[in-house]
Amino acid sequence: MVLAVASPFACGGGDGFDRPLTYVRGGGETGQARTLVVRPDGTGSVQVEHGTDAPERVSIHLTGAERDRLAQLVGEVDLDGVEVEDSEPIPDAYSYSVRLGDEEAGWQAAYIPSELGQLWAELEALGEKYGPQPE
């Protein structure tokens, strides 16, 4: 499954973001792909794809506190400084990516870069909270 991640975003030492942020989690035992897009105003979407089923997409609107927290964490990230460990693909493991402007970090579940730990956890929580729920 190929997922396009094409949303630019300002980062690294600022006070937030001025363009959309895209976070993708894919794979795992279920082969599910979840894409979270958040715009600077806190609006966005979560899309879930599973196999050949039609993707499920919901529009979201973060609370002010969620948007501020995300902006703070984004402002602390400098993808140029993130060290992503090279590794062989791990069967049934999730793979992740965060796109910030022209920069993107991608990693596997067993190798979460420490520099992205808090931002990753926040994005993961928002994707779960706002994403389509199983029936």
Residue frames as qw, qx, qy, qz and C-alpha x, y, z in Angstrom:
[[0.000, 0.890, 0.455, 0.000, 0.00, 0.00, 0.00],
 [0.421, 0.203, 0.005, 0.884, 1.40, 3.39, -0.97],
 [0.167, -0.842, -0.453, 0.240, 0.40, 6.43, 1.06],
 [0.357, 0.595, 0.066, 0.717, 0.99, 9.91, -0.25],
 [0.427, -0.700, -0.323, 0.472, 2.12, 12.38, 2.37],
 [0.398, 0.378, 0.234, 0.803, 2.16, 15.84, 0.87],
 [0.234, -0.911, -0.308, -0.144, 1.56, 18.61, 3.36],
 [0.465, 0.406, -0.305, 0.726, 4.21, 21.28, 4.02],
 [0.571, -0.775, -0.270, -0.022, 4.66, 22.76, 7.47],
 [0.171, 0.759, -0.403, 0.483, 7.04, 25.09, 9.32],
 [0.868, -0.444, -0.215, 0.047, 8.97, 23.59, 12.22],
 [0.762, 0.068, -0.249, 0.594, 12.06, 23.55, 14.37],
 [0.378, -0.153, -0.292, 0.865, 12.37, 26.08, 17.14],
 [0.174, -0.362, -0.259, -0.879, 9.25, 28.07, 16.30],
 [0.324, -0.018, 0.581, -0.746, 6.05, 28.45, 18.24],
 [0.672, 0.312, 0.555, -0.379, 3.98, 26.06, 16.20],
 [0.427, 0.124, 0.730, 0.519, 3.05, 25.55, 12.60],
 [0.261, 0.501, 0.005, -0.825, 1.71, 27.69, 9.80],
 [0.558, 0.261, -0.568, -0.546, 0.81, 24.96, 7.28],
 [0.916, -0.171, -0.074, -0.356, -0.76, 21.48, 7.57],
 [0.230, -0.483, 0.834, -0.131, 0.92, 18.64, 9.43],
 [0.857, 0.109, -0.343, -0.369, 0.54, 15.06, 8.20],
 [0.345, -0.417, 0.809, -0.229, 1.05, 11.95, 10.30],
 [0.800, 0.164, -0.427, -0.388, 0.74, 8.42, 8.91],
 [0.449, -0.336, 0.804, -0.200, 0.69, 5.08, 10.74],
 [0.779, 0.292, -0.328, -0.446, 0.50, 2.01, 8.55],
 [0.468, 0.294, -0.832, 0.053, 0.92, -1.73, 8.67],
 [0.474, -0.270, 0.630, -0.552, 0.77, -3.74, 11.83],
 [0.293, 0.056, 0.954, -0.011, -0.95, -7.10, 11.97],
 [0.440, 0.617, 0.563, -0.330, -4.13, -5.62, 10.51],
 [0.449, 0.230, 0.493, 0.709, -2.47, -3.80, 7.61],
 [0.021, 0.893, 0.447, -0.044, -4.45, -0.69, 8.45],
 [0.404, 0.211, 0.023, 0.890, -3.28, 2.78, 7.42],
 [0.176, -0.851, -0.444, 0.216, -4.34, 5.85, 9.42],
 [0.399, 0.322, 0.098, 0.853, -3.58, 9.35, 8.10],
 [0.220, -0.802, -0.411, 0.373, -4.07, 12.39, 10.32],
 [0.348, 0.430, 0.158, 0.818, -3.91, 15.86, 8.78],
 [0.263, -0.775, -0.425, 0.388, -4.12, 18.92, 11.04],
 [0.312, 0.699, 0.137, 0.629, -4.18, 22.49, 9.77],
 [0.273, 0.184, -0.410, 0.850, -2.89, 25.37, 11.91],
 [0.423, -0.332, 0.032, -0.842, -6.43, 26.39, 12.90],
 [0.384, -0.150, 0.805, -0.426, -7.02, 22.94, 14.43],
 [0.822, 0.317, 0.138, -0.453, -9.24, 21.59, 11.66],
 [0.048, 0.468, -0.839, -0.274, -8.31, 18.57, 9.62],
 [0.873, 0.079, -0.220, -0.427, -9.16, 14.97, 8.95],
 [0.425, -0.352, 0.833, -0.046, -8.44, 11.39, 9.89],
 [0.769, 0.319, -0.341, -0.436, -8.61, 8.75, 7.18],
 [0.569, -0.306, 0.758, -0.087, -8.43, 5.02, 7.81],
 [0.667, 0.398, -0.490, -0.397, -7.74, 2.51, 5.03],
 [0.593, -0.271, 0.742, -0.156, -7.98, -1.22, 5.47],
 [0.516, 0.103, 0.807, 0.267, -7.22, -3.54, 2.59],
 [0.104, 0.248, 0.624, 0.734, -9.52, -3.05, -0.38],
 [0.075, -0.737, -0.637, 0.213, -12.34, -1.54, 1.69],
 [0.168, 0.806, 0.176, 0.540, -13.28, 2.03, 0.87],
 [0.346, 0.117, -0.449, 0.815, -11.33, 4.46, 3.07],
 [0.304, -0.799, -0.517, 0.046, -13.22, 5.96, 5.99],
 [0.331, 0.262, -0.107, 0.900, -12.61, 9.68, 6.46],
 [0.274, -0.812, -0.501, 0.121, -13.87, 12.03, 9.15],
 [0.180, 0.715, -0.085, 0.670, -13.40, 15.76, 9.54],
 [0.610, -0.438, -0.481, 0.452, -12.01, 16.90, 12.86],
 [0.007, 0.823, -0.067, 0.564, -11.67, 20.07, 14.90],
 [0.571, -0.049, -0.595, 0.563, -9.20, 20.02, 17.78],
 [0.363, -0.863, -0.324, 0.137, -9.98, 21.80, 21.02],
 [0.119, 0.942, -0.215, 0.227, -7.99, 24.95, 21.70],
 [0.574, -0.650, 0.497, -0.025, -5.89, 23.11, 24.28],
 [0.872, 0.095, 0.431, 0.210, -5.17, 20.24, 21.86],
 [0.558, 0.773, 0.081, 0.291, -4.22, 22.67, 19.10],
 [0.129, -0.919, 0.328, -0.179, -1.94, 24.65, 21.44],
 [0.747, -0.424, 0.507, 0.067, -0.25, 21.47, 22.73],
 [0.827, 0.352, 0.341, 0.275, 0.32, 20.25, 19.19],
 [0.336, 0.901, -0.063, 0.268, 1.70, 23.64, 18.14],
 [0.413, -0.803, 0.425, -0.065, 4.09, 23.60, 21.11],
 [0.817, -0.182, 0.520, 0.167, 5.37, 20.11, 20.28],
 [0.704, 0.613, 0.230, 0.275, 5.74, 20.93, 16.58],
 [0.089, 0.960, -0.189, 0.186, 7.74, 24.04, 17.48],
 [0.562, -0.654, 0.506, 0.011, 10.17, 21.86, 19.42],
 [0.880, 0.123, 0.425, 0.172, 10.89, 19.48, 16.53],
 [0.165, 0.763, -0.467, -0.416, 13.84, 19.86, 14.19],
 [0.961, 0.205, 0.161, -0.093, 13.67, 17.04, 11.67],
 [0.517, 0.714, -0.440, 0.170, 17.19, 17.83, 10.45],
 [0.115, -0.571, 0.711, -0.393, 18.40, 16.69, 13.86],
 [0.871, -0.127, 0.285, -0.380, 16.29, 13.54, 14.12],
 [0.051, 0.437, -0.884, -0.155, 18.29, 10.36, 13.90],
 [0.889, 0.083, 0.047, -0.448, 16.28, 7.54, 12.39],
 [0.468, -0.391, 0.788, 0.086, 17.82, 4.12, 12.90],
 [0.560, 0.339, -0.587, -0.475, 18.17, 2.12, 9.71],
 [0.506, -0.139, 0.810, -0.260, 16.70, -1.32, 10.08],
 [0.086, -0.075, -0.897, -0.427, 15.37, -4.20, 8.08],
 [0.555, -0.277, -0.239, -0.747, 11.58, -4.27, 7.71],
 [0.182, -0.083, 0.865, -0.461, 9.92, -5.89, 10.70],
 [0.267, -0.295, -0.812, -0.427, 6.99, -8.16, 9.74],
 [0.372, -0.664, -0.639, -0.111, 3.65, -7.00, 11.18],
 [0.357, -0.413, -0.293, 0.785, 5.20, -3.88, 12.76],
 [0.194, 0.923, 0.309, -0.124, 3.71, -0.44, 12.34],
 [0.509, 0.124, 0.135, 0.841, 5.62, 2.09, 10.29],
 [0.083, -0.857, -0.360, 0.360, 5.20, 5.81, 10.87],
 [0.447, 0.281, 0.170, 0.832, 5.94, 9.11, 9.20],
 [0.085, -0.834, -0.312, 0.447, 5.62, 12.75, 10.15],
 [0.490, 0.465, 0.306, 0.671, 5.87, 15.35, 7.43],
 [0.216, -0.822, -0.172, 0.498, 6.97, 18.88, 8.23],
 [0.203, 0.816, -0.280, -0.463, 7.48, 21.04, 5.15],
 [0.642, 0.553, -0.507, -0.157, 10.05, 19.48, 2.87],
 [0.035, 0.411, -0.863, 0.292, 11.29, 17.28, 5.71],
 [0.863, -0.190, -0.192, -0.427, 9.89, 13.91, 6.68],
 [0.152, -0.429, 0.856, -0.245, 10.89, 11.38, 9.28],
 [0.863, -0.016, -0.308, -0.399, 9.88, 7.75, 8.90],
 [0.062, -0.425, 0.850, -0.305, 10.50, 4.87, 11.28],
 [0.621, -0.182, -0.734, -0.207, 9.26, 1.50, 12.49],
 [0.654, -0.666, -0.185, -0.308, 7.56, 0.78, 15.81],
 [0.863, -0.329, -0.158, 0.348, 10.66, -0.66, 17.43],
 [0.575, 0.035, 0.031, 0.817, 12.75, 2.40, 16.53],
 [0.031, -0.930, -0.339, -0.138, 10.81, 5.52, 17.57],
 [0.453, 0.414, -0.216, 0.760, 13.32, 8.42, 17.51],
 [0.365, -0.478, -0.554, 0.576, 13.56, 9.98, 20.98],
 [0.062, -0.125, 0.059, 0.989, 13.33, 13.46, 19.46],
 [0.391, -0.177, -0.489, -0.759, 9.86, 12.61, 18.16],
 [0.216, -0.191, -0.918, 0.271, 8.58, 10.76, 21.23],
 [0.128, 0.420, 0.521, -0.732, 6.24, 13.42, 22.60],
 [0.390, 0.347, -0.273, -0.808, 5.04, 14.63, 19.21],
 [0.345, 0.037, -0.888, -0.301, 4.49, 11.02, 18.09],
 [0.080, -0.296, -0.870, 0.385, 2.49, 10.22, 21.23],
 [0.250, 0.438, 0.262, -0.823, 0.30, 13.30, 20.76],
 [0.418, 0.292, -0.512, -0.692, -0.37, 12.56, 17.09],
 [0.265, -0.057, -0.960, -0.068, -1.12, 8.93, 17.87],
 [0.046, 0.371, 0.730, -0.572, -3.58, 9.93, 20.61],
 [0.338, 0.430, 0.010, -0.837, -5.33, 12.48, 18.37],
 [0.375, 0.189, -0.740, -0.525, -5.63, 9.96, 15.53],
 [0.198, -0.204, -0.949, 0.135, -7.22, 7.42, 17.87],
 [0.108, 0.403, 0.533, -0.736, -9.51, 9.96, 19.53],
 [0.377, 0.518, -0.007, -0.768, -10.86, 11.55, 16.36],
 [0.129, 0.229, -0.834, -0.484, -10.53, 8.71, 13.85],
 [0.721, -0.089, -0.377, -0.575, -13.38, 6.59, 12.57],
 [0.458, -0.322, 0.729, -0.395, -14.45, 4.09, 15.20],
 [0.133, 0.021, -0.959, -0.248, -15.00, 0.40, 14.41],
 [0.610, -0.226, -0.233, -0.723, -18.64, -0.61, 14.15]]
